[in-house]
Amino acid sequence: MKKKICMLGAFAVGKTSLVQQYVNSIFSDKYHTTVGVKIEKTTVVMDDTNVDLIIWDLHGEDEFQHVRLSYLKGSSGCIYVADGTREKTLATALSLRKIAQNTIGKLPFILMINKSDIKDQWEIDDETIDDLKNQGISLIITSAKTGDEVEQAFKILTQKMMEK
């Protein structure tokens, strides 16, 4: 079974770092801008089924470009990423979710709020997080640096994609 996942979010929210932490168990402090798309592949076992995850790490931006819409085709699920230290990135992630839904329909998704390792610097507060959860948004607080909850987020999304 193969499932394509698209990672979407603003610049420098940690999409590439989250993918690298999940697929290769590594973290780098060096920031590298993704140009276009990076594709990683990993296999997970869910309910005795091998699932090949093809993870499309799309370059970050605050405005959705039309060329990227083609990247979404064939997706089984999406991960929207926000940076807890920059509240504006949450609005970007939620906006990208609406645009993606309008383009390819409703797909299983998860919202990762990244950088839990520096929670004392966060602009996104607990009330906002609770509001999102009350709206039915699957939300996980992660750290690409420490790996906290990264694998769990991908497992939850994979389970949702298998149920669809």
Backbone as JSON Lines, residues from 0, in Angstrom:
{"i":0,"aa":"M","n":[0.84,-1.16,0.0],"ca":[0.0,0.0,0.0],"c":[0.89,1.23,0.0]}
{"i":1,"aa":"K","n":[0.59,2.19,-0.88],"ca":[1.36,3.43,-0.96],"c":[0.45,4.6,-0.63]}
{"i":2,"aa":"K","n":[1.0,5.54,0.13],"ca":[0.26,6.74,0.51],"c":[1.17,7.96,0.34]}
{"i":3,"aa":"K","n":[0.67,8.93,-0.38],"ca":[1.41,10.18,-0.58],"c":[0.94,11.2,0.45]}
{"i":4,"aa":"I","n":[1.91,11.81,1.11],"ca":[1.63,12.85,2.1],"c":[2.3,14.14,1.65]}
{"i":5,"aa":"C","n":[1.57,15.25,1.68],"ca":[2.16,16.56,1.37],"c":[2.33,17.34,2.67]}
{"i":6,"aa":"M","n":[3.53,17.9,2.84],"ca":[3.83,18.77,3.98],"c":[3.7,20.22,3.51]}
{"i":7,"aa":"L","n":[2.85,20.99,4.17],"ca":[2.6,22.37,3.78],"c":[2.75,23.3,4.97]}
{"i":8,"aa":"G","n":[3.27,24.49,4.72],"ca":[3.41,25.49,5.76],"c":[4.27,26.64,5.27]}
{"i":9,"aa":"A","n":[4.37,27.66,6.1],"ca":[5.16,28.85,5.77],"c":[6.66,28.51,5.77]}
{"i":10,"aa":"F","n":[7.46,29.5,5.38],"ca":[8.91,29.35,5.42],"c":[9.37,29.09,6.85]}
{"i":11,"aa":"A","n":[10.36,28.21,6.98],"ca":[11.11,28.02,8.24],"c":[10.27,27.57,9.42]}
{"i":12,"aa":"V","n":[9.19,26.82,9.16],"ca":[8.41,26.27,10.27],"c":[8.95,24.93,10.73]}
{"i":13,"aa":"G","n":[9.81,24.31,9.9],"ca":[10.42,23.04,10.28],"c":[9.93,21.84,9.51]}
{"i":14,"aa":"K","n":[9.32,22.05,8.34],"ca":[8.81,20.93,7.56],"c":[9.91,19.93,7.21]}
{"i":15,"aa":"T","n":[11.0,20.42,6.65],"ca":[12.11,19.54,6.26],"c":[12.71,18.86,7.49]}
{"i":16,"aa":"S","n":[12.87,19.6,8.56],"ca":[13.43,19.03,9.79],"c":[12.53,17.94,10.36]}
{"i":17,"aa":"L","n":[11.22,18.14,10.29],"ca":[10.28,17.12,10.76],"c":[10.38,15.85,9.92]}
{"i":18,"aa":"V","n":[10.47,16.02,8.61],"ca":[10.6,14.87,7.72],"c":[11.91,14.14,8.0]}
{"i":19,"aa":"Q","n":[13.01,14.88,8.12],"ca":[14.31,14.26,8.38],"c":[14.32,13.54,9.74]}
{"i":20,"aa":"Q","n":[13.69,14.14,10.72],"ca":[13.61,13.51,12.04],"c":[12.81,12.21,11.95]}
{"i":21,"aa":"Y","n":[11.71,12.24,11.21],"ca":[10.85,11.05,11.1],"c":[11.51,9.95,10.26]}
{"i":22,"aa":"V","n":[12.03,10.3,9.11],"ca":[12.55,9.3,8.18],"c":[13.94,8.82,8.57]}
{"i":23,"aa":"N","n":[14.8,9.74,9.0],"ca":[16.22,9.42,9.23],"c":[16.69,9.58,10.68]}
{"i":24,"aa":"S","n":[15.79,10.02,11.57],"ca":[16.12,10.25,12.98],"c":[17.3,11.21,13.14]}
{"i":25,"aa":"I","n":[17.31,12.26,12.3],"ca":[18.38,13.27,12.41],"c":[17.78,14.66,12.47]}
{"i":26,"aa":"F","n":[18.55,15.57,13.07],"ca":[18.18,16.98,13.12],"c":[19.43,17.8,12.86]}
{"i":27,"aa":"S","n":[19.27,18.84,12.04],"ca":[20.39,19.75,11.78],"c":[19.95,21.16,12.14]}
{"i":28,"aa":"D","n":[20.83,21.88,12.84],"ca":[20.55,23.29,13.17],"c":[20.69,24.2,11.96]}
{"i":29,"aa":"K","n":[21.3,23.7,10.9],"ca":[21.5,24.52,9.71],"c":[20.2,24.62,8.93]}
{"i":30,"aa":"Y","n":[19.84,25.83,8.58],"ca":[18.61,26.05,7.83],"c":[18.9,25.97,6.34]}
{"i":31,"aa":"H","n":[18.17,25.12,5.66],"ca":[18.27,24.99,4.22],"c":[16.89,25.22,3.63]}
{"i":32,"aa":"T","n":[16.77,26.21,2.79],"ca":[15.5,26.47,2.13],"c":[15.22,25.37,1.12]}
{"i":33,"aa":"T","n":[14.0,24.84,1.18],"ca":[13.6,23.85,0.19],"c":[13.22,24.59,-1.09]}
{"i":34,"aa":"V","n":[13.76,24.15,-2.2],"ca":[13.43,24.72,-3.49],"c":[12.56,23.69,-4.21]}
{"i":35,"aa":"G","n":[11.33,24.08,-4.51],"ca":[10.42,23.15,-5.16],"c":[9.89,22.13,-4.19]}
{"i":36,"aa":"V","n":[10.32,20.88,-4.34],"ca":[9.83,19.8,-3.48],"c":[10.96,18.81,-3.24]}
{"i":37,"aa":"K","n":[11.02,18.28,-2.02],"ca":[11.92,17.17,-1.69],"c":[11.02,15.99,-1.39]}
{"i":38,"aa":"I","n":[11.38,14.84,-1.9],"ca":[10.56,13.65,-1.69],"c":[11.35,12.63,-0.9]}
{"i":39,"aa":"E","n":[10.76,12.16,0.18],"ca":[11.36,11.11,1.02],"c":[10.4,9.94,1.06]}
{"i":40,"aa":"K","n":[10.95,8.77,1.27],"ca":[10.11,7.57,1.35],"c":[10.49,6.78,2.58]}
{"i":41,"aa":"T","n":[9.49,6.24,3.25],"ca":[9.73,5.35,4.38],"c":[8.58,4.35,4.42]}
{"i":42,"aa":"T","n":[8.81,3.24,5.07],"ca":[7.78,2.22,5.2],"c":[7.45,2.04,6.67]}
{"i":43,"aa":"V","n":[6.16,2.02,6.96],"ca":[5.69,1.77,8.32],"c":[4.77,0.57,8.28]}
{"i":44,"aa":"V","n":[4.65,-0.1,9.41],"ca":[3.72,-1.22,9.53],"c":[2.56,-0.75,10.4]}
{"i":45,"aa":"M","n":[1.37,-0.81,9.81],"ca":[0.16,-0.44,10.54],"c":[-0.83,-1.59,10.42]}
{"i":46,"aa":"D","n":[-1.24,-2.13,11.54],"ca":[-2.21,-3.24,11.55],"c":[-1.76,-4.37,10.63]}
{"i":47,"aa":"D","n":[-0.52,-4.78,10.75],"ca":[0.07,-5.86,9.96],"c":[0.14,-5.57,8.47]}
{"i":48,"aa":"T","n":[0.03,-4.31,8.09],"ca":[0.11,-3.91,6.69],"c":[1.31,-3.0,6.49]}
{"i":49,"aa":"N","n":[2.14,-3.31,5.49],"ca":[3.25,-2.42,5.14],"c":[2.68,-1.24,4.37]}
{"i":50,"aa":"V","n":[2.97,-0.05,4.82],"ca":[2.51,1.16,4.15],"c":[3.73,1.97,3.74]}
{"i":51,"aa":"D","n":[3.89,2.16,2.42],"ca":[4.96,3.01,1.91],"c":[4.46,4.45,1.94]}
{"i":52,"aa":"L","n":[5.11,5.26,2.75],"ca":[4.77,6.68,2.8],"c":[5.72,7.44,1.89]}
{"i":53,"aa":"I","n":[5.15,8.14,0.93],"ca":[5.92,9.0,0.05],"c":[5.62,10.42,0.52]}
{"i":54,"aa":"I","n":[6.61,11.05,1.14],"ca":[6.4,12.34,1.79],"c":[6.95,13.45,0.9]}
{"i":55,"aa":"W","n":[6.05,14.31,0.45],"ca":[6.41,15.45,-0.39],"c":[6.56,16.66,0.51]}
{"i":56,"aa":"D","n":[7.78,17.1,0.67],"ca":[8.12,18.27,1.49],"c":[8.14,19.47,0.54]}
{"i":57,"aa":"L","n":[7.05,20.24,0.54],"ca":[6.91,21.36,-0.39],"c":[7.56,22.61,0.18]}
{"i":58,"aa":"H","n":[8.17,23.4,-0.7],"ca":[8.84,24.61,-0.24],"c":[7.85,25.52,0.49]}
{"i":59,"aa":"G","n":[8.35,26.17,1.52],"ca":[7.5,27.01,2.35],"c":[7.25,28.35,1.72]}
{"i":60,"aa":"E","n":[6.06,28.85,1.99],"ca":[5.74,30.17,1.49],"c":[4.51,30.68,2.2]}
{"i":61,"aa":"D","n":[4.31,31.96,2.09],"ca":[3.14,32.56,2.71],"c":[2.01,32.76,1.71]}
{"i":62,"aa":"E","n":[2.32,32.65,0.46],"ca":[1.28,32.73,-0.58],"c":[1.36,31.47,-1.41]}
{"i":63,"aa":"F","n":[0.25,30.85,-1.62],"ca":[0.19,29.58,-2.34],"c":[0.33,29.84,-3.83]}
{"i":64,"aa":"Q","n":[1.32,29.25,-4.47],"ca":[1.54,29.46,-5.89],"c":[0.81,28.4,-6.69]}
{"i":65,"aa":"H","n":[0.33,28.78,-7.86],"ca":[-0.44,27.85,-8.69],"c":[0.38,26.63,-9.11]}
{"i":66,"aa":"V","n":[1.66,26.78,-9.3],"ca":[2.49,25.66,-9.74],"c":[2.47,24.54,-8.71]}
{"i":67,"aa":"R","n":[2.31,24.88,-7.45],"ca":[2.31,23.88,-6.39],"c":[1.04,23.06,-6.35]}
{"i":68,"aa":"L","n":[-0.03,23.56,-6.93],"ca":[-1.28,22.81,-6.89],"c":[-1.1,21.44,-7.52]}
{"i":69,"aa":"S","n":[-0.26,21.35,-8.55],"ca":[-0.02,20.06,-9.19],"c":[0.68,19.1,-8.25]}
{"i":70,"aa":"Y","n":[1.46,19.61,-7.29],"ca":[2.13,18.75,-6.32],"c":[1.13,18.01,-5.43]}
{"i":71,"aa":"L","n":[-0.03,18.59,-5.25],"ca":[-1.03,18.01,-4.35],"c":[-1.75,16.81,-4.96]}
{"i":72,"aa":"K","n":[-1.77,16.72,-6.27],"ca":[-2.51,15.64,-6.93],"c":[-2.01,14.28,-6.48]}
{"i":73,"aa":"G","n":[-2.96,13.39,-6.22],"ca":[-2.62,12.04,-5.81],"c":[-2.31,11.9,-4.33]}
{"i":74,"aa":"S","n":[-2.48,12.97,-3.58],"ca":[-2.2,12.91,-2.14],"c":[-3.26,12.08,-1.42]}
{"i":75,"aa":"S","n":[-2.81,11.35,-0.42],"ca":[-3.72,10.61,0.45],"c":[-3.97,11.37,1.74]}
{"i":76,"aa":"G","n":[-3.07,12.31,2.06],"ca":[-3.2,13.08,3.29],"c":[-2.24,14.25,3.28]}
{"i":77,"aa":"C","n":[-2.47,15.18,4.2],"ca":[-1.62,16.37,4.31],"c":[-1.22,16.62,5.76]}
{"i":78,"aa":"I","n":[-0.05,17.19,5.89],"ca":[0.41,17.68,7.19],"c":[0.65,19.17,7.02]}
{"i":79,"aa":"Y","n":[-0.03,19.94,7.85],"ca":[0.14,21.39,7.85],"c":[0.99,21.71,9.07]}
{"i":80,"aa":"V","n":[2.02,22.53,8.86],"ca":[2.98,22.81,9.93],"c":[3.01,24.3,10.25]}
{"i":81,"aa":"A","n":[2.94,24.59,11.54],"ca":[3.09,25.96,12.03],"c":[4.25,25.97,13.03]}
{"i":82,"aa":"D","n":[4.85,27.12,13.19],"ca":[5.95,27.34,14.13],"c":[5.35,28.03,15.36]}
{"i":83,"aa":"G","n":[5.41,27.34,16.5],"ca":[4.83,27.89,17.72],"c":[5.36,29.25,18.11]}
{"i":84,"aa":"T","n":[6.58,29.59,17.64],"ca":[7.18,30.88,18.01],"c":[6.73,32.01,17.1]}
{"i":85,"aa":"R","n":[5.97,31.68,16.05],"ca":[5.5,32.71,15.11],"c":[4.02,32.48,14.82]}
{"i":86,"aa":"E","n":[3.18,33.22,15.51],"ca":[1.73,33.03,15.41],"c":[1.22,33.15,13.97]}
{"i":87,"aa":"K","n":[1.84,34.01,13.21],"ca":[1.45,34.23,11.81],"c":[1.49,32.93,11.0]}
{"i":88,"aa":"T","n":[2.4,32.02,11.34],"ca":[2.53,30.78,10.58],"c":[1.33,29.85,10.79]}
{"i":89,"aa":"L","n":[0.62,30.02,11.89],"ca":[-0.59,29.23,12.12],"c":[-1.67,29.66,11.14]}
{"i":90,"aa":"A","n":[-1.83,30.96,10.96],"ca":[-2.8,31.47,9.99],"c":[-2.45,30.98,8.59]}
{"i":91,"aa":"T","n":[-1.16,30.95,8.27],"ca":[-0.72,30.46,6.96],"c":[-1.08,28.99,6.8]}
{"i":92,"aa":"A","n":[-0.81,28.17,7.81],"ca":[-1.11,26.74,7.74],"c":[-2.61,26.51,7.54]}
{"i":93,"aa":"L","n":[-3.44,27.25,8.27],"ca":[-4.89,27.09,8.15],"c":[-5.39,27.57,6.79]}
{"i":94,"aa":"S","n":[-4.78,28.62,6.28],"ca":[-5.14,29.11,4.94],"c":[-4.75,28.09,3.87]}
{"i":95,"aa":"L","n":[-3.57,27.5,4.0],"ca":[-3.13,26.48,3.05],"c":[-4.06,25.27,3.09]}
{"i":96,"aa":"R","n":[-4.56,24.95,4.27],"ca":[-5.51,23.83,4.4],"c":[-6.77,24.1,3.58]}
{"i":97,"aa":"K","n":[-7.3,25.31,3.69],"ca":[-8.51,25.66,2.92],"c":[-8.24,25.6,1.43]}
{"i":98,"aa":"I","n":[-7.11,26.13,1.01],"ca":[-6.77,26.13,-0.42],"c":[-6.6,24.7,-0.92]}
{"i":99,"aa":"A","n":[-5.92,23.87,-0.14],"ca":[-5.72,22.47,-0.54],"c":[-7.06,21.74,-0.62]}
{"i":100,"aa":"Q","n":[-7.93,21.98,0.34],"ca":[-9.25,21.33,0.33],"c":[-10.05,21.75,-0.9]}
{"i":101,"aa":"N","n":[-9.98,23.02,-1.24],"ca":[-10.69,23.51,-2.42],"c":[-10.12,22.93,-3.7]}
{"i":102,"aa":"T","n":[-8.84,22.56,-3.68],"ca":[-8.16,22.05,-4.86],"c":[-8.35,20.54,-5.04]}
{"i":103,"aa":"I","n":[-8.16,19.78,-3.96],"ca":[-8.17,18.32,-4.08],"c":[-9.23,17.65,-3.22]}
{"i":104,"aa":"G","n":[-10.06,18.44,-2.56],"ca":[-11.11,17.87,-1.72],"c":[-10.6,17.61,-0.31]}
{"i":105,"aa":"K","n":[-11.52,17.11,0.52],"ca":[-11.17,16.84,1.91],"c":[-10.36,15.56,2.0]}
{"i":106,"aa":"L","n":[-9.2,15.68,2.59],"ca":[-8.32,14.54,2.82],"c":[-8.0,14.47,4.3]}
{"i":107,"aa":"P","n":[-7.62,13.3,4.78],"ca":[-7.13,13.23,6.16],"c":[-5.94,14.18,6.32]}
{"i":108,"aa":"F","n":[-5.88,14.83,7.48],"ca":[-4.78,15.76,7.71],"c":[-4.48,15.81,9.19]}
{"i":109,"aa":"I","n":[-3.34,16.4,9.48],"ca":[-2.97,16.7,10.85],"c":[-2.26,18.05,10.84]}
{"i":110,"aa":"L","n":[-2.44,18.8,11.89],"ca":[-1.75,20.08,12.07],"c":[-0.67,19.87,13.11]}
{"i":111,"aa":"M","n":[0.58,20.12,12.72],"ca":[1.69,20.05,13.66],"c":[2.07,21.47,14.05]}
{"i":112,"aa":"I","n":[2.11,21.72,15.33],"ca":[2.68,22.98,15.8],"c":[4.06,22.61,16.33]}
{"i":113,"aa":"N","n":[5.06,23.08,15.62],"ca":[6.44,22.64,15.83],"c":[7.19,23.57,16.79]}
{"i":114,"aa":"K","n":[8.28,23.07,17.28],"ca":[9.25,23.78,18.14],"c":[8.82,23.77,19.61]}
{"i":115,"aa":"S","n":[8.3,22.63,20.07],"ca":[7.92,22.5,21.47],"c":[9.12,22.56,22.41]}
{"i":116,"aa":"D","n":[10.31,22.36,21.86],"ca":[11.52,22.42,22.68],"c":[11.85,23.84,23.14]}
{"i":117,"aa":"I","n":[11.21,24.83,22.52],"ca":[11.41,26.23,22.95],"c":[10.04,26.87,23.24]}
{"i":118,"aa":"K","n":[9.21,26.13,23.97],"ca":[7.84,26.57,24.25],"c":[7.79,27.91,24.99]}
{"i":119,"aa":"D","n":[8.82,28.23,25.74],"ca":[8.85,29.51,26.46],"c":[8.9,30.71,25.5]}
{"i":120,"aa":"Q","n":[9.19,30.46,24.23],"ca":[9.26,31.54,23.23],"c":[8.01,31.57,22.33]}
{"i":121,"aa":"W","n":[7.05,30.75,22.64],"ca":[5.88,30.64,21.77],"c":[4.99,31.88,21.78]}
{"i":122,"aa":"E","n":[4.45,32.18,20.6],"ca":[3.42,33.2,20.45],"c":[2.03,32.56,20.39]}
{"i":123,"aa":"I","n":[1.97,31.28,20.04],"ca":[0.68,30.57,19.98],"c":[0.37,30.08,21.39]}
{"i":124,"aa":"D","n":[-0.78,30.51,21.92],"ca":[-1.1,30.17,23.31],"c":[-2.01,28.94,23.41]}
{"i":125,"aa":"D","n":[-2.14,28.45,24.65],"ca":[-2.93,27.24,24.9],"c":[-4.4,27.43,24.54]}
{"i":126,"aa":"E","n":[-4.92,28.64,24.71],"ca":[-6.32,28.9,24.37],"c":[-6.56,28.72,22.87]}
{"i":127,"aa":"T","n":[-5.65,29.2,22.06],"ca":[-5.75,29.02,20.61],"c":[-5.71,27.54,20.25]}
{"i":128,"aa":"I","n":[-4.81,26.8,20.88],"ca":[-4.7,25.36,20.63],"c":[-5.99,24.65,21.02]}
{"i":129,"aa":"D","n":[-6.54,25.0,22.18],"ca":[-7.8,24.4,22.62],"c":[-8.94,24.73,21.65]}
{"i":130,"aa":"D","n":[-8.98,25.96,21.15],"ca":[-10.01,26.36,20.19],"c":[-9.92,25.51,18.92]}
{"i":131,"aa":"L","n":[-8.71,25.29,18.43],"ca":[-8.53,24.47,17.23],"c":[-8.99,23.04,17.46]}
{"i":132,"aa":"K","n":[-8.63,22.49,18.61],"ca":[-9.05,21.12,18.94],"c":[-10.58,21.04,19.04]}
{"i":133,"aa":"N","n":[-11.19,22.07,19.61],"ca":[-12.66,22.11,19.74],"c":[-13.34,22.21,18.39]}
{"i":134,"aa":"Q","n":[-12.63,22.7,17.38],"ca":[-13.16,22.76,16.02],"c":[-12.99,21.42,15.3]}
{"i":135,"aa":"G","n":[-12.41,20.44,15.99],"ca":[-12.23,19.12,15.4],"c":[-10.94,18.96,14.61]}
{"i":136,"aa":"I","n":[-10.02,19.88,14.78],"ca":[-8.74,19.8,14.07],"c":[-7.79,18.89,14.84]}
{"i":137,"aa":"S","n":[-7.28,17.87,14.15],"ca":[-6.27,16.99,14.75],"c":[-4.97,17.78,14.84]}
{"i":138,"aa":"L","n":[-4.51,17.98,16.05],"ca":[-3.37,18.86,16.29],"c":[-2.38,18.14,17.19]}
{"i":139,"aa":"I","n":[-1.13,18.2,16.81],"ca":[-0.07,17.61,17.65],"c":[1.04,18.64,17.78]}
{"i":140,"aa":"I","n":[1.54,18.77,18.99],"ca":[2.65,19.68,19.27],"c":[3.93,18.85,19.19]}
{"i":141,"aa":"T","n":[4.84,19.29,18.3],"ca":[6.03,18.5,17.99],"c":[7.31,19.3,18.19]}
{"i":142,"aa":"S","n":[8.41,18.56,18.19],"ca":[9.73,19.18,18.13],"c":[10.57,18.37,17.15]}
{"i":143,"aa":"A","n":[10.91,19.0,16.04],"ca":[11.81,18.34,15.08],"c":[13.18,18.14,15.71]}
{"i":144,"aa":"K","n":[13.56,19.03,16.61],"ca":[14.88,18.97,17.23],"c":[15.02,17.76,18.15]}
{"i":145,"aa":"T","n":[14.03,17.57,19.04],"ca":[14.11,16.48,20.01],"c":[13.4,15.22,19.53]}
{"i":146,"aa":"G","n":[12.54,15.37,18.52],"ca":[11.77,14.24,18.03],"c":[10.45,14.04,18.75]}
{"i":147,"aa":"D","n":[10.17,14.87,19.75],"ca":[8.93,14.73,20.52],"c":[7.7,14.73,19.62]}
{"i":148,"aa":"E","n":[6.93,13.64,19.71],"ca":[5.63,13.47,19.05],"c":[5.68,13.43,17.52]}
{"i":149,"aa":"V","n":[6.87,13.45,16.91],"ca":[6.96,13.45,15.44],"c":[6.47,12.12,14.88]}
{"i":150,"aa":"E","n":[6.99,11.02,15.39],"ca":[6.55,9.72,14.89],"c":[5.06,9.52,15.15]}
{"i":151,"aa":"Q","n":[4.61,9.93,16.31],"ca":[3.19,9.8,16.66],"c":[2.3,10.54,15.67]}
{"i":152,"aa":"A","n":[2.7,11.73,15.26],"ca":[1.91,12.52,14.31],"c":[1.78,11.78,12.98]}
{"i":153,"aa":"F","n":[2.88,11.24,12.48],"ca":[2.83,10.5,11.21],"c":[1.99,9.23,11.35]}
{"i":154,"aa":"K","n":[2.06,8.57,12.51],"ca":[1.26,7.36,12.72],"c":[-0.23,7.69,12.73]}
{"i":155,"aa":"I","n":[-0.59,8.77,13.4],"ca":[-2.0,9.17,13.43],"c":[-2.51,9.46,12.03]}
{"i":156,"aa":"L","n":[-1.73,10.19,11.25],"ca":[-2.14,10.51,9.89],"c":[-2.23,9.24,9.04]}
{"i":157,"aa":"T","n":[-1.26,8.35,9.18],"ca":[-1.29,7.1,8.41],"c":[-2.54,6.29,8.75]}
{"i":158,"aa":"Q","n":[-2.87,6.23,10.02],"ca":[-4.1,5.51,10.43],"c":[-5.33,6.14,9.8]}
{"i":159,"aa":"K","n":[-5.41,7.46,9.81],"ca":[-6.55,8.16,9.2],"c":[-6.63,7.87,7.7]}
{"i":160,"aa":"M","n":[-5.48,7.85,7.03],"ca":[-5.47,7.59,5.58],"c":[-5.92,6.16,5.28]}
{"i":161,"aa":"M","n":[-5.57,5.23,6.14],"ca":[-5.96,3.84,5.93],"c":[-7.46,3.65,6.15]}
{"i":162,"aa":"E","n":[-8.05,4.46,7.0],"ca":[-9.48,4.36,7.27],"c":[-10.33,4.96,6.17]}
{"i":163,"aa":"K","n":[-9.72,5.83,5.38],"ca":[-10.49,6.52,4.33],"c":[-10.72,5.63,3.15]}
